[in-house]
Amino acid sequence: MTLISREKGHGNIILIGMPGSGKSTVGPLLAKKTGKSFADTDDIIRKAAGRELSDIVRTEGHVRFLELQQQIITAKEFRDHVIATGGGVVRSDGLMQYFKRIGTIIYLDEDPSTLEKRLAPGRRLARAEGQTFMDVYEERKPLYIKYADRIINCSGKTAEEITMEIMNDE
């Protein structure tokens, strides 16, 4: 059985990783090449809540955002999708267990200095007051590794190369 076969879960490929790791770039490319549909969990939450994610975190707090995220995403039926997740999704064990049941989880691992450079000025990174980018990276990396079925080292690779590496696992 291959990691990306229909036999695990519902034929879904779930991409996890830090913001800037390429989930939203690789995801649509991978979906197109595999004939799957593409879904971005941040877009799904934004649409369901009717407002920006940063607004939810600012007004209701990070814990409530994680609860809302889990509630909205687990209510969806995903079959034959490539799913790009928000970078902080790994902080929700319930949501990660859901993803484990419905597909193969692939961690897009990128060098932290590259990630930090890719974050557009003004792009928010969900973090506690006073937490640096590296603090968040070091907090999340063990969780990405814990939940991943497969880890792709993305350093120095194009989205096309990463996509082909994921597909060549078959």
C-alpha positions in Angstrom: 0.0 0.0 0.0 1.3 3.4 -0.8 1.0 6.4 1.4 -1.1 8.3 -1.1 -3.5 5.4 -2.0 -7.2 5.5 -1.5 -6.9 2.8 1.1 -5.8 5.1 3.9 -8.6 7.3 5.0 -10.6 8.8 2.2 -7.9 9.3 -0.4 -6.9 12.6 1.2 -3.5 14.2 1.4 -3.1 16.6 4.3 -0.2 19.1 4.2 1.1 20.5 7.5 3.9 22.9 8.2 4.8 26.3 9.3 3.4 29.4 7.5 5.6 29.9 4.4 6.5 26.2 4.0 4.6 26.0 0.7 1.3 24.3 1.7 -0.9 26.8 -0.3 1.5 26.6 -3.3 2.2 22.9 -3.4 -1.4 22.0 -2.5 -3.1 23.2 -5.7 -0.3 21.9 -7.9 -0.5 18.5 -6.2 -4.3 18.4 -6.5 -4.1 19.2 -10.2 -1.5 16.5 -10.9 -3.3 13.9 -8.8 -6.8 14.7 -10.0 -7.9 15.5 -6.5 -9.9 18.6 -5.2 -8.0 21.3 -3.3 -9.1 22.7 0.1 -7.5 25.3 2.3 -8.6 25.0 6.0 -8.0 28.8 6.6 -10.3 29.6 3.7 -13.0 27.2 5.0 -12.9 28.7 8.4 -12.9 32.3 7.1 -16.0 31.5 4.9 -17.8 29.6 7.7 -17.1 32.3 10.3 -17.7 35.2 7.9 -14.6 37.0 9.1 -10.8 37.0 9.1 -9.0 34.5 11.3 -6.9 37.3 12.9 -10.2 38.9 14.0 -11.4 35.7 15.6 -8.1 35.3 17.5 -8.1 39.0 18.5 -11.7 39.1 19.7 -12.3 35.6 21.1 -8.8 34.4 21.9 -6.5 31.6 20.5 -8.2 28.8 22.5 -11.6 29.7 21.1 -10.1 29.9 17.6 -8.7 26.3 17.9 -12.1 25.1 19.1 -13.9 26.8 16.2 -11.3 25.5 13.8 -11.9 21.9 14.9 -15.6 22.3 14.9 -15.8 23.7 11.4 -13.2 21.4 9.8 -14.4 18.1 11.3 -18.0 18.9 10.1 -16.7 18.8 6.5 -16.6 15.6 4.4 -13.4 15.3 2.5 -12.8 12.6 -0.2 -10.0 12.7 -2.6 -8.7 16.1 -1.5 -5.4 17.7 -1.0 -5.9 19.8 2.1 -3.6 22.7 3.1 -3.9 23.4 6.8 -3.1 26.4 8.9 0.3 26.3 10.5 -1.1 26.0 14.0 -3.4 23.1 13.3 -1.0 20.8 15.1 -1.9 22.4 18.4 -5.3 20.7 18.2 -4.9 17.0 18.9 -8.6 16.3 18.1 -8.2 17.9 14.7 -5.0 16.0 14.0 -6.6 12.7 15.0 -9.4 13.5 12.5 -6.8 14.2 9.8 -5.1 10.9 10.6 -8.4 9.0 10.1 -9.2 10.6 6.7 -5.8 10.6 5.0 -2.1 10.8 4.8 -0.4 13.7 6.6 2.7 15.2 4.9 4.9 17.6 6.8 6.5 20.2 4.5 9.7 20.9 6.5 11.5 24.1 5.5 14.5 25.9 7.1 13.3 28.5 9.7 15.3 31.3 8.2 13.7 30.7 4.8 10.3 30.6 6.5 10.8 33.9 8.3 11.9 35.6 5.0 8.8 34.3 3.2 6.4 35.8 5.8 5.1 38.9 4.1 5.4 42.1 6.2 2.3 42.4 8.3 1.4 38.7 7.9 0.2 37.5 11.3 1.6 34.4 12.9 -0.5 33.1 15.7 1.6 33.3 18.8 1.5 34.3 22.4 2.5 37.8 23.5 6.3 38.1 23.4 6.9 34.9 21.5 9.4 35.1 18.6 9.1 33.3 15.3 11.8 30.9 16.4 9.8 30.2 19.7 6.8 29.2 17.6 8.9 27.1 15.2 10.6 25.3 18.1 7.2 24.7 19.8 5.5 23.3 16.6 8.2 21.3 15.0 8.0 18.3 17.3 4.2 18.3 16.8 4.6 18.3 13.0 7.0 15.4 13.3 4.7 13.6 15.7 1.7 13.7 13.4 3.4 13.3 10.0 3.1 10.1 8.0 5.8 11.5 5.8 8.3 14.4 6.1 9.4 16.2 3.0 12.6 18.3 3.3 11.7 21.4 1.2 15.0 23.3 1.5 16.1 24.6 -1.9 13.3 22.8 -3.8 10.7 24.3 -6.1 7.0 23.6 -5.6 7.1 21.4 -8.7 10.0 19.4 -7.2 8.2 19.0 -3.9 5.0 17.9 -5.7 6.9 15.3 -7.7 8.6 14.0 -4.5 5.2 13.5 -2.9 3.8 11.8 -5.9 6.8 9.6 -6.5 6.2 7.9 -3.1 3.6 5.8 -4.9 
